[in-house]
Amino acid sequence: MKTIKLEKEGRIAWLTLNRPDKLNAMNVELAVDLYNAVYEVENDRDVRVLVIRGEGKAFCAGGDLMSFVESPDLKKTITDILTYLNSAVFSIRRMDKVVITAVHGFAAGAGFALAMCSDITVAAKGTKFNLAYAKIGASPDMGSSLFLTRLVGFKRASYYMLTGDFIDAEQALDWGLVNFVVDGDRLMEEVKSLAEKMASLAPLAVKQDKYLINRELFWDMETILEEEKIGIANLATTEDMKEGIKAFFEKRPPNFRGK
């Protein structure tokens, strides 16, 4: 895997998103590698905790818009990416292991969704979260509409999904989007200590706990993941989304025309 580093240390697996020059933005290759890595961990009976982190300056800046621009068929590219990313999300929620995300810098779009779908999130001070899909004429994907609404409620989710405004780490902590906020230079130290604590738990109890949480909060997850995928893939054919991505690179306000 070129875009993922997967290391195992006793009962803990460390999965690192490894496209630092692109702020770990999601393209097809990273989506495939992420799915394969998560699937490998899910089926490794020796692993009890999975930690997901990002190399470089950010956890994950969302979708790789340059790869979208370069795609000859954007609808197909987005569908392919989300087929793998949705499977990874489903595995994270389904696996009988504790999944921890260690977040720093930015967690936008798919990166925010990845943080939200984990069991526990630890954020470095200064981390910024957002879902800026509407700013480029797109719609949420990777379960972000489901996770944000269930975690913070209808009104807050509506505002942040529609505006794409940033949420800082302290606000995310206050709203229950993250479990802990720590100094950036202590992020990995704190996460390792937490991972070791979680690795000592009874694995069958962890499995049952995750089953109960999924049944209560995420029973319709598979359906919503598919609906999100279809929705953003269809928007990829619109003039508004093309204009939104073009405006992003030209650093100007987009001119959306509803076409």
C-alpha angles and dihedrals in degrees: 000000000000099000099040133058114204119188130170124210112180108300094347125087118200114206114189124191101225113196097099094158088061095039086252091291115177120257129157094274094052091045091054093045092048092052092048093048094048091046090051092052093045090058097042106102092195094061119084101167131041119198117195118196140156130244119231129001100342143032094226129327094205125247121006099246093187090061087051091054091049094048116108089207112029095180091056092044093053091044091051093047093049094046088064098035093050090051089051091051091049090051092049092055094040101045119102092233135090111256117205125186118205105202131192138158104004133358104184132163108328089013091056090048091051090053093047096049094055122092096239131017126197115190130195116232110268095032114145125208128194147151103216097170095121090056090066097036094260135117134231121284142175092052095299094131090052098044097043094048094047093045103044105016137249101292098047093042091050093053097047096042092050098043103032090219118164125259115206124220095257092051090047089053092049091051096046096250091123132026101215139014115204139170110282095239090056098045098103093040091054093044093050091051091049092046091052090050092051092046089062093060123106105270096212090053090050090052092052093045092053091047091054093046091049092048092051102041110014105033091125096043098115093052093047093047089055093046091050091050093051092045098053092039090056091048088054088073094056128100089230094062092047089050092047094054092044091051091049092059092041090051095231136116112275121243103223116193102177093251 
